[in-house]
């Protein structure tokens, strides 16, 4: 077994190997010392290695998520080695394989994710043409890439990395950990992984993209972006030990497609994190986020971090927000339906990966049930964007029907214990369940009959995993035990017996139970595969729901705060009447006093702003910056513009 362990360890250097042994994941030697320290668990020893006692530390298999979260948060990569065959049927050493490697940028477990935020893995490559940057969230399937020219690259790279706020960054060996620290002007707060040179090689990267994605057309002409995107997929495939089919395509963008928000601007304007503790309290995002779904919250953050530059798309979003403001009953109806929507993107990703449980599928069914009424509600909407959202929504009625027929109303989390498939869904399963239930009734009848036959009133028929079913008799009643009872165990106060009739029925009951739970799991896996097979339709629906949620949310906050629609003109003037700082206004207990701004390229090019400390000078400056950027976030402004 240790030879098996050492082989796994050699194949996955740089990881902590969680080695499955029965009901525990064990770690050995240096891994055990690290695991014991990080998790605060006991470090013991087992056997010897190189003449010394071998350190050992283990965790229960059912508590993996909690311990895994702590290991990854501490900056370690964890290789999960599972038993890949039934120990009861194994000949010799049980077969084991590493089924996945978990790092901060590749986690799938819900308990390790922030539901309302993306979990980005960013990859950076470099060649003679400049740099390539790719960002992917494997839990949602979002994947984008861009190229960055060599001139001024450090500043632009730093800004893009800050905008994505990744949990992990994959860099080519030419950059390395030291090079990334120089780009970030200090030690990064995220995990840095140096990828294999082969990942970033142009031909390899392009082949990886073509093999893994359905659509590569957007990125075909950008070599730096190809290298970064291909390296990203190669790394994910290695970590996940297989397909990442939730990622369907890569979206290419140019840096000038959006307003550049550098790291200083993001910090000083407190768009996503406040200066005090980095939290969302007192931030513009915290103020504006009235979304009801995780997809909506992530979409709003994406819109805010990538402000548009083209007036056409900006006005399209403003038209939809204005329409929902003018139709408040419709907005309220939409938000009522959206309150029933779960995180469809991540539920789908877990289904594709094969880690979704029955409750996840039930949540998908509940979400899809809300799609049809949403479509009906916005069917008559006139704004182009709302019409597009309507067209992209797909209730996937056949999945709703399948899930509602198959999954029990309150299924357990575990998939191997039964109780997840509804009665009436499968005739064979119903037959096995009836057999097991009938056996249980038979046992109760046998107990009553044996009490009458033997005169032992406290005789009981019990069950445990070691002995199966047995008859338990107090030792004080031992003289009444009939001759056809066979003693199996003696305890302090009672004896345990079996009979041929009891053992025969036990075999029937246990066989029915085992076959029933095995069939349930098989049926569930088929349904989960049906969900995964509709990934493209479901991803489109999830994206449309997220966009609708953002539009309805922004209409809600605009109505609540009495914001006005900005007017965009191709002039060099900024005219603000009764402007207000949105966040400061929201935090004040008294009314915010509005003020005006007039700037142009003629007589009003400069404002000389004076006043004592704490008079509000910086508030006024930040207010103007927010208001001038605000239309690009497609939000109605806190002023008359």
N, C-alpha and C positions, 0 to 999 in steps of 0.2 A: 504493500500500500504506500509506503514512503517513497519507493521508486516512482510510483505513479504520481505522487505529490511533487517530487523534485522535477519530473518531466514537465508537469503543468507550470511549475514555477519558472523553469528555464524558458518555456515558450512565451511567458508573459512577464518580462522584466519590467521593473518600475511600478509594479502593482502590489497591493496587499491581496493575497490569495485566500478567499473564503472557501474552504474545502469541506464539502458536505459529507458528513459521517452520521448516518442515521438521522436523529432528530436535532443535530447540531451542525453548525458551520465551525470548523476548527481552523485555527492558525497556529503556525509552528515557528520556532527559532526567532529571528529578528522580527518577522511579521507579528508574532505573538506578543513580543515586548511592546511594539508600537500599538497594537490593538488594545492591549491591556491598559496602556497609559491613556490613550485617547478616549476609550469607552468607560474607563474606571471599573474594569472587571478583574477578577482574580487571575493572576499569572501562576500557573502550576507547571509541573514537569511530567513527561511521559517517556519512558525508555531512555536511550542514550544516542547521541550523535557525536562522532569524532571523540569518543571517550568521555563526554560530559553529558549531564542530564539535559534533555531537550525541553526548552520552554514551550508551553502550550497555553492557549487561551481560546475559549469557544463561546458562541452565542446560540440560543435556541433558534431553530429555523423559522418558527412562526413570528419571531420578533425582528426579522431581517430588516424591514423597512426603517424601523426606528434607529437601529444601530448603523445601518448603511448611511442614513442621513448625516449622522455625526461624523463618520469617517470622511465622507465627501466634503462636508463643511470644513473639516480640518485640513483639506487640501490633498487628500490621498485618492488615488484611483484604486478601485476594488474589482478584482476578477472573481466572478461568481462561478464556482465549480460545482456542478450538480451531479447526482447519481442518475445516469441515463438508462438504467435498467432496473427492474424489480429485484431487490436483494434476495427475495424468496426464490427467484428463478435463476439467480446468477450462479455460474460455475466458477469457483475461485473468487478472485478479487472483483468487486462490483465495478462495472464500467463507469467512468466519470469523464466529463468534458466541461471546459469553460464555456458557458452559454452566453455570457455577455461581460463586458467591462464597463463599469460605471464611473463616470467622471462628472464634474460639475456641469459640463455642457451637454451631457448625454443622458441625464436622468429622465426616467419616464414615470416614476412613482408619484402619485398625486400628493402624498404626504411631504415630498421633498420639493414641491413647486409652489410658487406664489400664484394662486389662481388667476389674479387679475393682471399679471405681468408676464411678458415673454421670458423665456429662458434661452438666450442666444449663445451659440457657439460662433465665434468670429475666426476666420482664417485669413492670413496675410502672406502673400507670396511676392517675390521680387524678381525682375529680369531687366534687360537693357531698356525696355520701353517704359519702365516705371514699376508701379506696384499694382497688385490686384487684391481686392478685399471682398470676401464673401461672408454672409451672415445667415445662419439657419437656426430655426427652432424646430427640433424634431417632434416636439409635442403638438405642434399645430400644422406642420408642413410648410411653413413660410420660409422661402429661400430666395435670396437676392444677392447680386454681385455688382461690383463696379470697378473701374480702373482709375488709378491716381497717378498723374504725371510726376516725374522725378523732381521737378522744380517745386519747392515748397511742400514736398511730400510729407514731411514729419508733422507739420501743422495740420494738414488735411487728414492724415491718418489718425492723429490724436482726436480730432473733432469727430470723425466717423465712429471710432471706437467708443468714445464717450457717449455719442448719440445712441448706440446700440446697448450700452451698459451690459456687456457680456458677462457670463459667469466663467467662461473659459475662452482662451485665445490660442489657436493653432498657428504656429509660425514656421516658415521654412528655415532650414539650417543656416542659410546666409544671414538671416536676421538674428535668430537665437534669442535667448532670454535677455542677454545684455543689450542687444540692439533694440528690443521692444521697450526695455526700461528707459533707454535714451529717447525713444519716440514719445513715451508717456511722461518724460521729464520726472521720473521717479519710479519707485517700485509699484507695479500695477497691483490693484486690489483684487484681481481675479487670477485664476489658475492659468499658467502659461505652459503650453506643451509644444515641444519642438518635434515637428512631423518628419517622417522619412523623406529623403530627397526625391524618391520615386513618386511620392504623392504629387509633387509640384512640377514634375517633368511634363512638358507640353503635350506630347503624344499620349502619355499615360492618362493625364488629366482629361483630355478630350475623349479618349476611349471610355473612361469611367462615366463621363456625362452621357455619352451616347448609349451606354449599356444600361444606365440606371434611370434616365429621365425619358418622359414621353415627348417633351418639347425642349429643344436647345437652340431654337432659332434666334432668340433675343441676344444670346451671348456669343454667337458664332464668330463675330469679327473682332473680338477683344481678347488678345492673347493673355494679358495679365489677369483678367477676370476669369478666363478659362482655367488657368493654373490654380487660382485660389478656390474656385468652385469645385473643380475636380478633386483637389486635395481634401476639401471638406467632405465630399461624399466617400472618398476612399477611407478616410479616418472613421467616419460614422459606420461604414460597413464593417470595418475591423472591430470596432467597439461593440456593435450590436450582433456580431457574428452572423450576419445574413442581410436580408433585404431591408431597405428603408423605403418601402413603397408608398408611405404616406407623403413623400416628397415627389411631386409629379413634374414640376418644371422649375426653372430658375428665372427670376425676373432681373433683367439688366437695367441699370439706371446710370445716368451721368450725374456728377456732383452738382452741376448747375441746373438740374431739374428742380431742385428745392433751394429754399433760402438757407444759407449756411449759418448754422448756430454753433459757434465754437464753445469749448468747454467753459470758458470764462463767462460767456453770456448765459449759458445754462445755469451756472452756479449763481451769478449775481442777480439774475431775474427770478431765481427760485421757481423755475418752471416745474420741476419734478421733485426736487428735494430742497428743504429749507436749509439755510446756512447754519442754523443752530445745531441740529442733530442729524440732518440728512433725511428726515421723515417727510411725509407728504402734507402734514399739517402746516397751514400757512403758505401753500404753494398754489400756483395757478391750476395745475392739474387736479389737485385736491378740491379746488373750488368748482371746476367745470365738470368733474366726473360724477354725473348723476345716472350713469349707465346701470342697467339691470342684469347684464350678462358679462361673463368673463371675456367673451369675444369682443363685446362693445368697448370694454375698458381698454383692452389691448389695441383696438383700432383707434380709439381716441388718442392714446399715447403715441401711436405711429403717426397720426395726422399732425400732432403737435411737434413731434421731433423732426418731421420732414415737411415744413410749411411750403405750400405750392407757390409757384411764381407766375403761373398763367391765369389771367383774369377769367377765362372761360370756365375751367373746372371750379374755381373759387365761387363764381356766381351761381354755378349749378348747385353747389352745396347750400349756398345761402338761399337760393330759391326754395329748396326743399325745407329748410329750417323755417323760413317765413311761412310756407304753406301750412306746416304743422302748428305754428303759432296762431295762425288765423283760424285753424280748425281744431280747437282745443279738445272737443269731445273725441275726435279721431285720435289725437295724440294720446289722450288718456286711455282709450281702448287699446291702442298699440302697446302701450307700456304695461297694461294689464296682462296681455298675452305674453309679452317678453319676460314677465316675472316668472313664467313657468318654464323658461328655456334654461337648459343646463349647458355646460361647456362642451358643445358638440365637437369642436376641433380636437380636444384632448381625449374625449371619449372615443372618437374615431381612431386616433393614433394608437390608443391602447388596444382597440379591436384589431387593427392591422398587425400590431406587434404580437398579439396573442396573450396579452396580460389583462384584458378587460374581464370583469366578473359579471355575474347575473344582474347586480344592481346597476352596473354601468349600462348594460343593454336596456334595462328598464328606463333609465334616465334618457337614453337615446330615443326610445319610444315616446316618452313624455314630451320631449323637445319637439319631435316631428308632429305630434298631435297639435302643437301650437302653431304650426306653419300654415295650415289651411285657413284658419280664421285670420291670421295676419295678412295672407294674400287677399282674402275677401275684403278686409278693411281698407287696404291701399289700392284696390283694383281701380278705383275712379280717380286716383291722384293724377294731377296734371304735370308736375315737375318731371323733367326728363330723368333725373337721378332716381326718384321714387319708382318711376315706371321700369327702369332697369333693374332695381332691386326686386320688384314684383316678378319680373321675367326670370330672375336667377334663383328664386325660391322654388324648391322642389320638395313636397311632403313625403316622397318615397312611400306611397300608400302601401305597397306590398310588404315593406319592412315593418310598418306600423302593424299591419294585420298579423304578420308572422310573430313579432315580439309579443303582442297582446295575447295571441293564442298559446304561446309557448311558455313565457316566463311567469312564474308565480307572483302574486301581488306583493309579497314581502319576502323575497329570496334571501338566503344567507349569503355572507361574503365568500365563504369557502365553496369550492367547486367540486370537492370530492366526497362531500358528506350527504348529498341528496337534498331534496326539498326545493330545487330550483326550477323544475319543469312542472307546469300546470297539469292537473288531472284532465284527461280527455284529449291531450295533444298527441299521444302515441299509444296505440293499443297494446303493444308488447310491454311497454313500461307500466301501464295500468294493470296488466295481468301479473307482472312480477310484484308490484306493490300489494295487490290483493292477496297474493300468496304469502308474503311476509306478514301482512296484517292478520290474515287468518291463522297463521302460525302463532302469533302473539295471543290471540284469543284461545287457541288450543292449549297453550301453556297455562293460561289462567284457569281453564277448565280442568287441566290435569292436576294442578295444585289443589283445587277443591276436592277432586276425586280421591287423591292420595291422602288427604287429611281424613276423609271419611273411611278409607280402606284401612289405614294404619291406626287411626285414633290419635294421631299426633296433631293437636290443634294448632300449634305454632310452626308447623312444617312450611317451608317456603322454597319456591323455585327461583333461583337467582341466575345472574349472568355476569361474567367478566371476560376480558379478552384472552386471559391465559387459559382458563378451564372451559370456557364456553358456558352452556347451561348446566346447572347442577341442582340437586336437592339438598337443602340445608336443614339439619336436625340438631336441636340442642342435645348436649351429651347426657343431660338428665333424662332424655326420652330414648336413649340408645337401645334399651331392651325391647322397644316396640318396632324397631327397624325390621322390615321383612327380608326374607332370604334373597329375593331377587335384586336387592340394592347392592351396588359395588362401591366400596369406600374409595374415594380419590384423594382426600386430604383431611387431616385432623388439625383443628385450631384450638385455641385455649378454652373456648366455651361451647364449640359446636363441631360437628363433622359434616363433610360434604360427600354426596353420593351421586351416582349416575345409574341409569337403567338403559337397556338396549333400545327401548321405545323412545326414551328421551333423546338419546344420541342420534337416532335416525331422524327424528323431527328437527333436531338442531341443525343437522346438515341441510335439510330442505329450507329452513328459515334463513340460515346464514348465506346459503347459495343464492337465494332469492334477493336478499339484501345487497350482496356484493354485485350481482348481475344488474340489479336495479340502479345502484349508484354509478356503475360503470356506463350503463346505457344513458343515464341522465347526462353524464359528462360528455359522452359522444354526441348526443343531440344538441347540447349547448354549444359545443365547438362548431357544429355545422351552422347554427344560427349566427354565431360570431363571424364565421367566414362569409356568410351572406351579407352581413353588415360591411365587412371589409371590402367585398367585391363592389360595393356601391360607393367607394370612397370619393370618386370624382364628383358625383352628384351631391354627396353629403358635404364635401368641402365647399362647393359653390354655395350651398344653402347656409352653411355656417358663416361664410364671408358676408353674404347678403344680410343675415340677421345682425351681425356685428355692426355693419354700416347703418342699418335702420335704427339700431339701438343708439348709436352715436347721434344721429340726426334728431331723434326724439328727445334724447338727453339734453342736447344743446338748446332745443326749442324750450325745454322745461326750465333750464336755468335762465335763459333769456327772458322768458315771461316772468319768472320769479324776481329777477333783478332789474327788470325794466330796461333791457339793453336795446340799442338801436342798430339798424342795419347800416354798415358802412357803404359809402359810395366810392368806387374805384374809378379813377380818371387818369389818363396819360398826361399828367402835368407834373411840375416840379414843386407843387405846393402841398403843405400839410395844414389842414384847417380842422381844428377840434373845438367844438362848442360844448361847454358843460362836461368836460372830461372827468372821469373818476378812476382811481386806481382800484381795480376789481378786488384784489385780495385784501388790501388795507381796509377798503370799505366793508368787506365781509367780516373782518375781525373787530371793527369798531363797535362800541356800544352806543355811540351817538352818531348822528348823520355825518356823512363825508361831505365836505364843502367842495362842490365841483369848480373847475377852472378851465380857462380857454387856452388854446395854443394856435399861433399863426406863424408859420415858417415858409419861406420860399427862397428862390435864388435871386431876389431883387433887393428890396429894402429890408427884408426880414430874414436875413440869412443867419443871424446869431441872436441868441437870447442871453443876456447877462443876468444870471440868477443870483440874488443876494438874500441874506437873512441870517439870523442867529442859529446857533446849533439847535438841532431838533425842531427846526421850523418847517421841515417838510421838503427841503430842496431835493434830496435823493429820491423821495417818494414821487415828486413831480417828474424827475428825469426818467425814472423807471416806468412811470405811468405812460409817458409819451412813447417809450420804446415798446411797451406791451401793446398799446393801441395801434401803433404803426404796423406791428407784426400781426395783430389780431385777425384782420381780414383773411390772412393766409392760413389761419387755423379754422376758417369757415365758421366763426362764431359771431353772433350779433354783438356789437361793441357797447361798452358802458359809456357812451357819449353820443352826441349828434355830430356826425362827421360830414 
